[in-house]
C-alpha cells in the first residue's frame, strides 16, 4: 500500500455525497489520470466508483476501496461533414461541460443543462431531461477494466442504453467497481434540430416569446425550469429525482386512466406507458411531507431532501413509506434512481 501515493484510510464520505449523509470508506483514492488505476486494481477487494455523489445514498460504512473519479479534460477530438466529436474527461462537471460546448457553438446537449454530477456518470444511468437522453448524442467511451487491467472501449451499441439504464447497470458493474470510465466522446450534430416538444419546456419557451429558439436560449429555459423546481444541494441537501418515472404495460395504464382521468402518461415505442412518478407521489399524499429529518420536496414530489441531521436509515425508511403509499393507492411500484452504498 505504501507504493501507492495518496491512498487514504478510514476516509469520511460526508462531503462526497450531495445528501450529506455520514459514512466512511476503508480506503479512498482520488483518480486524476487513468494511469493510476493499474496499481489500485492490484489491491483487490471490494470497490466502488464515485463521481459527484449526486446519485448516491450512503447507508453505512463501506469496507472497500472508493475510487473518486476526478479526471479532467475537454477537447474537440475531430469533426466530419455531419458532426463535431467532443471528448471529455470523466471527472469533469457535467453542467460546466454542457455550457462549454454551447459557448463553442456545438449544440445538442442543451436540454441536459444543470443536471448535477460528473460526465463519467452520465452514460451509466443514461441521464435525461426535457425530452432528451444523453444516449442520443453519445458516441463512445473508454473505461479501465479493474479485472483484466486493460482499457476497454464502448460504443453506443455496446452501452445497451434504455430508459435511465445502460449495460453498466444491467450487469451490475456500477456496484462492483469493475469498470472505471475515464473519458467520453459525444457526437454533436451540425444539422442541429431543437428538441422543444416536452410540455414544460414548450410552455417556458412560449412564455419567453421564443418561436425558433437557439441552443443557448433552450439551455437558459431549462436552467430556469430546474432552478424553480429543484433545490440547490448546497442549500437543501438532496439527490435530485429520487424515483424513476415508472413504466407500466398498456393494460395497467388503461386501468389507471379509467380511475384517474387526469393521470399524466407518455406512451413508449415498445407499447408500454411511462407515468409521472411525481404525480403519483403527490396523489399518495407525500409531496411536501416529512418522515423524521427527511422528506419529499414541496415543489417537486420526486425529490427527496434532508432537512436535518440524518442517516441512510432515515432515507430508507422514507423511501419505503413512499413506495408503500403509491403501491396501495395505484398498484404501481416505484424504483429508486440513486445507488445505495453499501447495498441495503
C-alpha positions as CSV (number, residue, x, y, z in Angstrom):
1,X,0.0,0.0,0.0
2,X,2.9,2.3,0.6
3,X,3.8,2.2,-3.1
4,X,0.5,3.9,-4.0
5,X,0.6,7.6,-3.2
6,X,-2.3,9.4,-1.7
7,X,-4.2,6.2,-0.8
8,X,-6.2,7.2,2.2
9,X,-7.7,5.0,5.0
10,X,-10.9,5.4,7.0
11,X,-12.0,8.3,4.9
12,X,-15.2,10.3,5.6
13,X,-17.6,10.4,2.6
14,X,-19.9,13.0,4.0
15,X,-18.6,15.7,1.6
16,X,-18.7,13.3,-1.3
17,X,-22.5,12.9,-1.5
18,X,-25.0,15.7,-2.1
19,X,-27.4,14.4,0.6
20,X,-24.5,14.9,3.1
21,X,-25.1,11.6,4.8
22,X,-22.5,10.1,7.1
23,X,-20.4,7.2,6.0
24,X,-16.7,6.1,5.8
25,X,-14.6,4.2,3.3
26,X,-12.0,1.8,4.5
27,X,-9.8,3.1,1.6
28,X,-10.2,6.0,-0.7
29,X,-8.3,7.3,-3.7
30,X,-8.8,10.3,-5.9
31,X,-8.3,9.4,-9.6
32,X,-6.9,12.2,-11.8
33,X,-5.5,10.0,-14.6
34,X,-6.2,6.6,-16.0
35,X,-2.6,5.5,-15.4
36,X,-3.1,5.3,-11.7
37,X,-5.8,2.7,-11.9
38,X,-3.5,-0.3,-12.7
39,X,-1.8,-0.1,-9.3
40,X,-5.1,0.2,-7.5
41,X,-6.6,-2.7,-9.4
42,X,-3.8,-4.9,-7.9
43,X,-5.1,-4.3,-4.4
44,X,-8.2,-6.5,-4.9
45,X,-11.1,-6.5,-2.6
46,X,-14.4,-4.6,-2.9
47,X,-14.5,-1.4,-4.9
48,X,-16.9,1.5,-5.6
49,X,-16.6,4.1,-8.3
50,X,-17.7,7.6,-7.2
51,X,-18.4,10.6,-9.4
52,X,-20.0,13.7,-8.0
53,X,-22.1,11.8,-5.4
54,X,-25.4,13.4,-6.6
55,X,-27.0,10.0,-7.2
56,X,-25.8,8.3,-4.0
57,X,-27.3,7.3,-0.7
58,X,-24.8,6.3,2.0
59,X,-26.5,3.6,4.0
60,X,-23.4,3.0,6.3
61,X,-19.7,2.5,6.1
62,X,-18.1,0.8,3.1
63,X,-15.4,-1.8,3.9
64,X,-13.7,-1.5,0.5
65,X,-11.9,1.0,-1.8
66,X,-13.7,4.1,-3.1
67,X,-12.4,5.4,-6.4
68,X,-13.3,9.1,-6.6
69,X,-13.0,9.9,-10.4
70,X,-11.6,13.4,-11.0
71,X,-10.1,13.0,-14.5
72,X,-10.2,16.4,-16.2
73,X,-10.1,17.4,-19.9
74,X,-12.3,18.9,-22.6
75,X,-11.3,19.0,-26.3
76,X,-12.6,18.8,-29.9
77,X,-11.5,15.3,-30.9
78,X,-12.5,15.7,-34.6
79,X,-15.2,16.6,-37.0
80,X,-16.8,15.5,-40.2
81,X,-19.4,16.9,-42.6
82,X,-22.2,15.9,-40.2
83,X,-20.9,16.4,-36.6
84,X,-18.4,17.6,-34.1
85,X,-16.8,14.9,-31.9
86,X,-16.2,16.3,-28.4
87,X,-14.1,14.4,-25.8
88,X,-14.4,15.0,-22.1
89,X,-12.7,13.6,-19.0
90,X,-14.9,11.5,-16.8
91,X,-14.3,13.8,-13.8
92,X,-15.5,17.0,-15.5
93,X,-18.5,18.7,-14.0
94,X,-21.4,17.9,-16.4
95,X,-23.0,21.4,-16.3
96,X,-19.7,23.0,-17.0
97,X,-19.1,20.7,-19.9
98,X,-22.5,21.4,-21.4
99,X,-22.1,25.1,-21.1
100,X,-18.6,24.8,-22.7
101,X,-20.0,23.0,-25.7
102,X,-22.6,25.7,-26.2
103,X,-20.1,28.5,-25.9
104,X,-18.2,27.0,-28.8
105,X,-21.2,26.7,-31.0
106,X,-21.6,22.9,-30.7
107,X,-25.3,22.3,-29.8
108,X,-27.0,19.1,-28.8
109,X,-26.8,18.8,-25.0
110,X,-28.7,22.0,-24.1
111,X,-31.8,20.1,-22.7
112,X,-29.5,18.4,-20.2
113,X,-28.3,21.6,-18.7
114,X,-27.9,21.9,-14.9
115,X,-28.1,18.1,-14.3
116,X,-25.7,17.6,-11.3
117,X,-22.8,15.2,-11.3
118,X,-19.8,14.3,-13.5
119,X,-19.6,13.5,-17.2
120,X,-18.5,9.9,-16.4
121,X,-21.7,9.2,-14.6
122,X,-23.9,10.4,-17.5
123,X,-24.0,7.2,-19.6
124,X,-24.3,4.9,-16.6
125,X,-27.9,5.8,-16.0
126,X,-28.5,7.4,-19.4
127,X,-29.4,10.7,-17.8
128,X,-32.3,12.6,-19.4
129,X,-34.4,15.6,-19.1
130,X,-37.0,17.7,-21.0
131,X,-37.3,15.2,-23.9
132,X,-33.7,14.3,-24.4
133,X,-31.5,11.4,-23.2
134,X,-27.7,11.5,-23.2
135,X,-27.6,8.4,-25.4
136,X,-29.0,10.4,-28.3
137,X,-25.7,12.2,-28.7
138,X,-23.3,9.7,-27.2
139,X,-20.6,8.3,-29.4
140,X,-18.2,6.2,-27.3
141,X,-16.3,5.9,-24.0
142,X,-13.1,4.4,-22.6
143,X,-13.1,2.6,-19.3
144,X,-10.4,0.8,-17.3
145,X,-11.3,-2.8,-16.5
146,X,-10.2,-3.4,-13.0
147,X,-10.5,-7.1,-13.5
148,X,-8.3,-7.5,-16.6
149,X,-6.1,-4.4,-16.1
150,X,-6.9,-3.2,-19.7
151,X,-8.6,-0.2,-21.2
152,X,-11.9,-1.1,-23.0
153,X,-13.8,1.0,-25.4
154,X,-17.7,1.0,-25.5
155,X,-19.6,2.4,-28.5
156,X,-23.2,3.3,-28.4
157,X,-24.5,-0.2,-29.1
158,X,-22.2,-1.8,-26.5
159,X,-23.7,0.5,-23.9
160,X,-27.1,-1.0,-24.4
161,X,-28.9,2.2,-23.4
162,X,-32.5,2.1,-22.2
163,X,-34.6,4.4,-20.0
164,X,-32.3,5.5,-17.1
165,X,-30.3,2.4,-17.8
166,X,-27.2,1.0,-19.5
167,X,-25.1,-2.1,-19.7
168,X,-23.2,-0.8,-16.6
169,X,-26.4,-1.1,-14.5
170,X,-27.7,-4.2,-16.3
171,X,-24.6,-6.1,-15.5
172,X,-24.2,-4.6,-12.0
173,X,-20.8,-3.1,-12.9
174,X,-21.9,0.3,-11.3
175,X,-22.0,-1.6,-8.0
176,X,-18.9,-3.8,-8.1
177,X,-16.5,-1.2,-9.4
178,X,-15.3,-3.4,-12.3
179,X,-15.1,-0.6,-14.9
180,X,-13.9,2.9,-14.2
181,X,-15.0,5.3,-17.0
182,X,-12.1,7.6,-17.8
183,X,-13.2,9.6,-20.9
184,X,-16.2,10.0,-23.2
185,X,-16.8,11.3,-26.7
186,X,-20.1,12.9,-27.8
187,X,-21.3,13.4,-31.4
188,X,-22.9,16.8,-31.7
189,X,-24.8,17.3,-34.9
190,X,-24.0,20.2,-37.3
191,X,-27.6,19.9,-38.7
192,X,-29.0,20.6,-35.3
193,X,-32.7,20.5,-34.6
194,X,-34.1,21.8,-31.3
195,X,-35.9,19.3,-29.0
196,X,-38.7,21.5,-27.7
197,X,-41.8,19.3,-27.6
198,X,-41.6,18.5,-23.9
199,X,-44.6,20.2,-22.3
200,X,-43.0,22.3,-19.6
201,X,-40.1,23.3,-21.8
202,X,-42.5,24.3,-24.6
203,X,-44.5,26.4,-22.2
204,X,-41.4,28.1,-20.8
205,X,-40.2,29.0,-24.3
206,X,-43.6,30.3,-25.3
207,X,-43.7,32.5,-22.1
208,X,-40.4,33.9,-23.3
209,X,-41.8,34.6,-26.7
210,X,-39.3,32.2,-28.4
211,X,-40.8,30.7,-31.5
212,X,-37.5,29.5,-33.0
213,X,-35.1,29.3,-30.0
214,X,-31.4,28.6,-30.5
215,X,-29.5,26.1,-28.3
216,X,-28.4,28.8,-25.8
217,X,-32.0,30.0,-25.3
218,X,-33.2,26.4,-24.7
219,X,-30.4,25.9,-22.2
220,X,-31.4,29.1,-20.4
221,X,-35.0,28.0,-20.3
222,X,-34.1,24.6,-18.9
223,X,-31.9,26.1,-16.3
224,X,-34.7,28.4,-15.2
225,X,-37.1,25.5,-15.0
226,X,-34.8,23.4,-12.9
227,X,-34.0,26.2,-10.6
228,X,-37.7,26.8,-9.9
229,X,-38.5,23.2,-9.3
230,X,-35.4,21.7,-7.8
231,X,-33.5,22.7,-4.6
232,X,-29.8,23.6,-4.7
233,X,-28.0,20.8,-2.8
234,X,-25.7,23.3,-1.2
235,X,-28.7,24.9,0.5
236,X,-31.0,21.9,0.9
237,X,-29.2,18.6,0.6
238,X,-30.8,16.2,-1.9
239,X,-30.0,13.6,-4.5
240,X,-32.2,15.0,-7.3
241,X,-35.1,12.9,-8.6
242,X,-35.2,10.0,-6.2
243,X,-37.6,7.8,-8.0
244,X,-37.8,6.8,-11.7
245,X,-40.9,7.6,-13.6
246,X,-42.5,4.1,-13.7
247,X,-43.1,2.2,-16.9
248,X,-46.2,0.1,-17.0
249,X,-48.0,-2.1,-19.6
250,X,-50.8,-0.8,-21.6
251,X,-53.4,-2.6,-19.6
252,X,-52.3,-1.2,-16.3
253,X,-52.2,2.3,-17.9
254,X,-55.8,1.9,-19.2
255,X,-57.0,0.8,-15.8
256,X,-55.3,3.7,-14.0
257,X,-56.6,6.2,-16.6
258,X,-60.2,5.0,-16.1
259,X,-59.8,5.6,-12.4
260,X,-57.8,8.8,-12.7
261,X,-58.6,10.6,-16.0
262,X,-56.1,13.4,-15.2
263,X,-53.2,10.9,-14.9
264,X,-50.2,12.2,-16.9
265,X,-48.9,9.4,-19.2
266,X,-46.5,9.1,-22.0
267,X,-46.8,6.1,-24.5
268,X,-43.5,4.5,-25.3
269,X,-42.3,2.9,-28.6
270,X,-42.4,-0.6,-27.1
271,X,-46.1,-0.3,-26.2
272,X,-45.5,0.4,-22.5
273,X,-46.6,3.7,-20.9
274,X,-44.4,6.0,-18.8
275,X,-46.3,7.5,-15.8
276,X,-45.4,10.7,-13.9
277,X,-43.8,9.5,-10.7
278,X,-44.2,12.9,-9.1
279,X,-47.9,13.0,-9.8
280,X,-48.3,9.5,-8.2
281,X,-46.3,10.6,-5.1
282,X,-48.3,13.8,-4.7
283,X,-51.7,12.0,-5.0
284,X,-50.5,9.4,-2.5
285,X,-50.1,12.3,0.0
286,X,-46.3,12.5,0.2
287,X,-45.5,15.8,-1.6
288,X,-44.0,18.2,0.9
289,X,-44.4,15.6,3.7
290,X,-41.5,14.7,6.0
291,X,-40.7,11.5,7.8
292,X,-38.2,12.4,10.6
293,X,-35.3,14.5,9.2
294,X,-36.0,13.7,5.5
295,X,-39.0,14.4,3.3
296,X,-40.3,14.8,-0.3
297,X,-39.7,18.3,-1.6
298,X,-42.8,20.6,-1.6
299,X,-42.1,21.9,-5.2
300,X,-41.3,18.6,-6.8
301,X,-42.5,15.4,-5.2
302,X,-39.9,13.2,-6.9
303,X,-37.1,14.9,-5.0
304,X,-36.1,13.6,-1.5
305,X,-34.5,16.2,0.7
306,X,-32.6,16.2,4.0
307,X,-33.9,18.8,6.4
308,X,-31.7,18.0,9.4
309,X,-29.1,15.5,10.7
310,X,-29.9,12.2,9.1
311,X,-28.5,8.8,8.2
312,X,-29.0,6.4,5.4
313,X,-31.5,4.5,7.5
314,X,-33.8,7.6,7.6
315,X,-33.7,7.8,3.8
316,X,-34.5,4.1,3.5
317,X,-37.5,4.5,5.9
318,X,-38.9,7.4,3.8
319,X,-38.3,5.6,0.5
320,X,-40.2,2.5,1.7
321,X,-43.0,4.6,3.1
322,X,-43.5,6.5,-0.2
323,X,-43.3,3.2,-2.2
324,X,-45.9,1.6,0.0
325,X,-48.2,4.6,-0.3
326,X,-48.0,4.7,-4.1
327,X,-48.4,0.9,-4.3
328,X,-51.5,0.9,-2.1
329,X,-53.2,3.7,-3.9
330,X,-52.3,2.9,-7.5
331,X,-50.8,-0.7,-7.6
332,X,-47.6,0.7,-9.1
333,X,-44.1,0.1,-7.9
334,X,-41.6,2.9,-7.7
335,X,-37.9,2.2,-8.2
336,X,-35.3,4.5,-6.7
337,X,-32.8,6.1,-9.0
338,X,-29.8,6.5,-6.6
339,X,-27.2,3.9,-5.9
340,X,-27.0,2.7,-2.2
341,X,-23.6,2.2,-0.6
342,X,-23.4,-0.3,0.9
343,X,-26.4,-2.0,-0.7
344,X,-29.3,-2.4,1.8
